[in-house]
Amino acid sequence: MKAIIPVAGAGTKLRPHTYTQPKALIPLAGRTILSIIIDQLVEAGIQEFVFVVGYLGEKIQHYVQQKYPGLTCHFVQQNSREGTGHAILLTRDLVKNDEILIVLGDTICEGDYSELINSPVSMLGLKKVDDPRNFGVAEINEEGHIARVVEKPQIPKSNLALVGLYKIKETAQLYDCLQNNIDQKIKSHDEFQLTDALECMIQHNVQFKPFKVSNWFDCGRKETLLETNAILLKKYKLANNPVLPYEGTIIIPPVSIGEGCNIKHSIIGPNVAIGDNTVISYSIVKDSIIGSFTNLYEVVLKSSLIGSDANIRGLSQSLNIGDNTEIDLG
């Protein structure tokens, strides 16, 4: 089985960070979104990956090759972003007729991946949501099978959202449906959607069963990214290492602090993730993500997302600062 991870999106909702960093590599609870996804799949037994890259794709490739040298990894370039359906079709020559597990590169799902991988039928990851209009939606029939899927319906007939996790056994039919939709220019919301290809397969009598995930974390916006960071910090039980005390500093867990950080006369936490080699002095930081090689001096930050190589002085309350930024609020 091969895992396909589309990571070609520009991440416009997370700008300015995604001007210089792919969304999948944004730090999260001491890791990255992409590393959390890959680690889950490796733990479940997946050893071969296909990454669909585009915007800043060389950073994705470098990161994966450096961090996961033991995995078999392929990189497919998506030069024009025409939707998830178009992205998956680009992997056809690599996949051939192998079974595949598709995991979208901007969401983190938790569940029994071994059940998903070993299922004798194709499965789609589902989760109940309050407002399904912004997602692909699945309808379940009386037999417990998926009877229909629709991309972002205005009047949903179900509150079961597709969470970006798909196990496909009938890969030949999937690629045929993707190719047909592109040939016939069948689009939803101006893009070639994977959801439309799945509906094509259902209409051709391919059976899908629901795979209900226990947790689903959306990492596409600043607010949801910070919420996910807080939840995962608690889940991973990360805290400051008591062997490395910081001068005049109070650490309120859960907190993740990278290597080589210099922190003094500050209050850090709760729910803070800090990258490597960051310097923080005379500051208060809570409910925030701070990148690597960043310098914070005399600032008060809450609910903030600060990129790498940033330099901030003065007092503030809530910021959304990208890489290579310098701010003086004094």
C-alpha positions as CSV (number, residue, x, y, z in Angstrom):
1,M,0.0,0.0,0.0
2,K,1.1,3.5,-0.8
3,A,0.2,6.7,1.0
4,I,-0.5,9.8,-1.0
5,I,-0.2,13.2,0.7
6,P,-1.2,16.2,-1.3
7,V,0.8,19.2,0.0
8,A,0.8,21.6,-3.0
9,G,-1.6,24.2,-1.6
10,A,-0.5,27.8,-1.1
11,G,-2.1,28.0,2.4
12,T,-3.6,31.5,1.7
13,K,-5.6,31.5,5.0
14,L,-2.3,31.2,7.0
15,R,-0.5,34.1,5.3
16,P,2.0,35.7,5.9
17,H,3.5,32.5,7.2
18,T,2.9,30.6,4.1
19,Y,4.7,33.1,1.9
20,T,8.0,31.5,3.1
21,Q,6.9,28.2,4.6
22,P,4.6,25.4,3.2
23,K,1.5,25.0,5.4
24,A,2.4,21.4,6.1
25,L,5.7,22.5,7.7
26,I,4.2,25.0,10.2
27,P,5.3,24.0,13.7
28,L,2.7,22.4,15.9
29,A,3.2,21.0,19.4
30,G,6.9,20.6,19.0
31,R,6.6,18.9,15.6
32,T,5.1,19.9,12.2
33,I,1.7,19.1,10.7
34,L,3.4,16.9,8.1
35,S,5.6,15.0,10.6
36,I,2.5,14.2,12.7
37,I,0.7,12.7,9.6
38,I,3.8,10.7,8.5
39,D,4.5,9.4,12.0
40,Q,0.9,8.1,12.3
41,L,1.1,6.3,9.0
42,V,4.6,4.8,9.6
43,E,3.3,3.5,13.0
44,A,0.5,1.8,11.1
45,G,3.0,0.1,8.8
46,I,3.1,2.4,5.7
47,Q,6.6,2.7,4.2
48,E,6.0,4.1,0.8
49,F,4.8,7.7,0.3
50,V,3.9,9.9,-2.7
51,F,3.9,13.6,-2.0
52,V,2.1,15.9,-4.5
53,V,4.1,19.2,-4.2
54,G,3.8,22.6,-5.8
55,Y,4.2,25.9,-4.0
56,L,7.6,25.8,-2.0
57,G,7.7,22.1,-2.9
58,E,11.5,22.0,-2.6
59,K,11.2,22.7,1.2
60,I,8.8,19.7,1.6
61,Q,11.2,17.5,-0.3
62,H,14.2,18.6,1.7
63,Y,12.3,18.2,5.0
64,V,11.1,14.7,4.2
65,Q,14.4,13.4,2.9
66,Q,16.3,14.8,5.9
67,K,13.8,13.6,8.6
68,Y,12.7,10.3,7.0
69,P,15.7,8.9,5.1
70,G,14.5,5.3,5.7
71,L,11.2,5.7,3.9
72,T,10.6,5.2,0.2
73,C,9.4,8.7,-1.0
74,H,8.3,10.0,-4.4
75,F,7.6,13.6,-5.2
76,V,5.1,14.6,-7.9
77,Q,5.0,18.2,-9.1
78,Q,1.6,19.9,-9.5
79,N,2.4,23.1,-11.4
80,S,-1.2,24.3,-11.7
81,R,-3.4,24.0,-8.6
82,E,-6.7,22.7,-10.0
83,G,-8.0,20.9,-7.0
84,T,-7.5,17.7,-5.1
85,G,-8.8,15.5,-8.0
86,H,-6.2,16.9,-10.3
87,A,-3.5,16.4,-7.7
88,I,-4.3,12.7,-7.1
89,L,-4.5,12.0,-10.9
90,L,-0.9,13.1,-11.2
91,T,0.1,10.1,-9.1
92,R,-1.4,7.5,-11.5
93,D,1.9,6.3,-13.1
94,L,3.5,5.8,-9.7
95,V,0.6,4.0,-8.0
96,K,-0.5,1.8,-10.9
97,N,-3.0,-0.7,-9.3
98,D,-1.7,-0.6,-5.8
99,E,-4.1,0.1,-2.9
100,I,-3.7,3.7,-1.6
101,L,-4.3,5.7,1.5
102,I,-4.9,9.4,0.7
103,V,-4.3,11.8,3.6
104,L,-4.7,15.5,2.9
105,G,-1.7,17.5,4.2
106,D,-3.5,20.1,6.2
107,T,-5.6,18.0,8.6
108,I,-4.7,15.6,11.4
109,C,-7.0,12.7,12.1
110,E,-6.9,10.2,15.0
111,G,-8.4,6.7,14.8
112,D,-7.5,3.1,14.4
113,Y,-5.3,3.3,11.2
114,S,-4.7,-0.5,11.3
115,E,-8.5,-1.0,10.8
116,L,-8.4,1.4,7.9
117,I,-5.4,-0.1,6.2
118,N,-6.6,-3.7,6.7
119,S,-10.2,-3.1,5.7
120,P,-11.4,-5.5,2.9
121,V,-13.4,-2.6,1.3
122,S,-12.7,1.0,0.6
123,M,-13.3,3.5,3.4
124,L,-13.8,7.2,3.8
125,G,-12.9,9.0,7.0
126,L,-16.0,10.8,8.5
127,K,-16.7,13.0,11.5
128,K,-20.0,14.7,12.6
129,V,-19.8,18.5,12.4
130,D,-22.2,21.3,13.3
131,D,-22.0,23.0,9.9
132,P,-21.1,20.7,7.1
133,R,-21.5,23.2,4.3
134,N,-17.7,23.9,4.1
135,F,-16.8,20.3,3.7
136,G,-17.4,17.3,1.5
137,V,-20.5,15.5,3.0
138,A,-21.3,11.8,3.0
139,E,-24.8,10.2,3.2
140,I,-25.2,6.8,4.7
141,N,-27.8,4.2,3.6
142,E,-29.7,1.7,5.7
143,E,-27.0,-1.0,5.2
144,G,-24.4,1.4,6.7
145,H,-22.6,2.0,3.4
146,I,-21.9,5.4,1.9
147,A,-24.6,6.1,-0.6
148,R,-23.5,9.5,-1.8
149,V,-20.8,12.2,-1.4
150,V,-21.2,15.8,-2.3
151,E,-18.6,18.6,-2.1
152,K,-19.7,21.6,0.0
153,P,-23.5,21.3,-0.5
154,Q,-25.6,24.4,0.3
155,I,-28.3,22.2,1.8
156,P,-26.5,19.2,3.3
157,K,-28.6,16.0,3.8
158,S,-26.1,14.8,6.4
159,N,-23.8,16.2,9.1
160,L,-21.0,13.7,8.3
161,A,-18.0,15.5,6.9
162,L,-15.2,14.0,4.9
163,V,-12.1,14.6,7.0
164,G,-9.5,14.1,4.3
165,L,-8.7,10.5,4.9
166,Y,-9.5,7.9,2.1
167,K,-8.6,4.2,1.8
168,I,-9.0,3.1,-1.8
169,K,-8.8,-0.5,-3.0
170,E,-10.2,0.1,-6.5
171,T,-7.5,2.4,-7.7
172,A,-8.1,1.8,-11.4
173,Q,-11.7,2.9,-11.1
174,L,-10.6,6.0,-9.1
175,Y,-8.1,7.1,-11.7
176,D,-10.6,6.4,-14.5
177,C,-13.2,8.6,-12.7
178,L,-10.6,11.4,-12.1
179,Q,-9.6,11.3,-15.8
180,N,-13.2,11.3,-16.9
181,N,-14.1,14.3,-14.7
182,I,-11.1,16.3,-16.1
183,D,-11.9,15.3,-19.7
184,Q,-15.5,16.3,-19.2
185,K,-14.5,19.4,-17.2
186,I,-16.7,18.3,-14.3
187,K,-15.8,20.8,-11.5
188,S,-17.2,21.8,-8.1
189,H,-16.4,25.2,-6.8
190,D,-14.2,25.8,-9.8
191,E,-11.9,22.9,-9.1
192,F,-11.5,19.2,-9.9
193,Q,-12.6,17.6,-6.7
194,L,-11.6,14.2,-5.3
195,T,-15.1,14.1,-3.9
196,D,-16.7,14.1,-7.4
197,A,-14.5,11.2,-8.4
198,L,-15.6,9.2,-5.3
199,E,-19.2,9.9,-6.2
200,C,-18.5,8.6,-9.7
201,M,-17.1,5.4,-8.2
202,I,-20.2,5.0,-6.0
203,Q,-22.4,5.4,-9.1
204,H,-20.4,2.6,-10.7
205,N,-21.2,0.3,-7.7
206,V,-17.9,0.6,-5.8
207,Q,-18.6,0.1,-2.1
208,F,-17.4,2.5,0.5
209,K,-17.8,2.1,4.2
210,P,-17.5,4.9,6.8
211,F,-14.4,5.2,8.9
212,K,-15.3,7.3,11.9
213,V,-12.3,9.2,13.3
214,S,-12.1,9.8,17.0
215,N,-10.5,13.3,16.6
216,W,-10.1,15.6,13.6
217,F,-7.9,18.7,13.8
218,D,-8.2,21.4,11.2
219,C,-4.9,23.3,10.7
220,G,-6.0,25.6,7.9
221,R,-6.4,28.9,9.9
222,K,-4.6,30.7,12.7
223,E,-7.4,30.2,15.2
224,T,-7.9,26.5,14.6
225,L,-4.1,26.0,14.4
226,L,-3.6,27.5,17.9
227,E,-6.5,25.4,19.2
228,T,-5.0,22.2,17.8
229,N,-1.6,23.2,19.2
230,A,-3.1,23.4,22.7
231,I,-5.0,20.1,22.4
232,L,-1.9,18.2,21.1
233,L,0.4,19.7,23.7
234,K,-1.9,18.2,26.4
235,K,-2.1,14.9,24.5
236,Y,1.6,14.5,24.0
237,K,2.1,15.7,27.6
238,L,5.0,18.0,26.6
239,A,6.4,20.2,29.3
240,N,9.6,22.0,29.9
241,N,12.5,19.7,30.9
242,P,13.2,20.5,34.6
243,V,16.9,19.6,34.0
244,L,17.2,22.8,32.0
245,P,16.0,25.7,34.2
246,Y,15.7,29.1,32.6
247,E,16.9,32.1,34.6
248,G,14.1,33.9,36.5
249,T,11.5,32.1,34.3
250,I,8.2,30.4,35.2
251,I,7.0,27.6,32.9
252,I,3.3,26.7,33.0
253,P,2.7,23.4,31.1
254,P,1.9,22.2,28.7
255,V,4.8,23.8,26.8
256,S,7.2,22.6,24.1
257,I,10.5,24.3,23.9
258,G,13.0,23.6,21.1
259,E,16.7,23.0,21.4
260,G,19.2,25.8,22.0
261,C,16.6,28.3,23.3
262,N,17.7,31.1,25.7
263,I,14.8,32.2,28.0
264,K,15.1,34.5,31.0
265,H,12.9,36.6,33.3
266,S,9.8,35.4,31.5
267,I,6.5,33.5,32.0
268,I,5.9,30.9,29.3
269,G,2.6,29.0,29.0
270,P,0.3,27.4,29.1
271,N,-0.2,26.0,25.6
272,V,3.0,27.4,24.0
273,A,5.2,25.8,21.4
274,I,8.6,27.4,20.7
275,G,11.0,26.4,17.9
276,D,14.8,25.9,18.1
277,N,17.3,28.6,19.0
278,T,14.8,31.2,20.0
279,V,15.6,34.0,22.5
280,I,12.9,35.3,24.9
281,S,13.6,37.9,27.5
282,Y,11.3,39.8,30.0
283,S,8.2,38.5,28.2
284,I,4.9,36.8,28.9
285,V,3.8,34.3,26.3
286,K,0.7,32.0,26.4
287,D,-1.5,30.2,23.9
288,S,0.9,30.8,21.1
289,I,3.3,29.2,18.6
290,I,6.7,30.8,18.2
291,G,9.1,29.8,15.4
292,S,12.8,29.2,15.4
293,F,15.6,31.7,15.6
294,T,13.1,34.4,16.8
295,N,13.9,37.1,19.3
296,L,11.2,38.4,21.7
297,Y,12.1,41.2,24.2
298,E,9.6,42.8,26.6
299,V,6.5,41.6,24.9
300,V,3.2,40.2,26.2
301,L,1.8,37.7,23.7
302,K,-1.4,35.7,23.8
303,S,-3.1,33.7,20.9
304,S,-0.3,34.6,18.6
305,L,1.4,32.8,15.7
306,I,5.0,34.1,15.2
307,G,7.2,32.8,12.4
308,S,10.9,32.1,12.3
309,D,13.7,34.7,12.3
310,A,11.3,37.3,13.6
311,N,12.5,40.1,16.0
312,I,9.8,41.7,18.2
313,R,10.4,44.4,20.9
314,G,7.8,46.3,22.9
315,L,4.4,45.3,24.2
316,S,1.6,43.6,22.2
317,Q,-1.4,41.4,22.7
318,S,-2.2,39.3,19.7
319,L,0.0,39.0,16.5
320,N,0.1,37.0,13.3
321,I,3.7,37.5,12.2
322,G,5.5,35.8,9.4
323,D,9.1,34.8,8.9
324,N,11.9,37.3,8.6
325,T,9.9,40.1,10.3
326,E,11.2,42.8,12.6
327,I,8.8,44.8,14.8
328,D,9.6,47.5,17.4
329,L,6.5,48.4,19.4
330,G,8.4,50.5,21.9
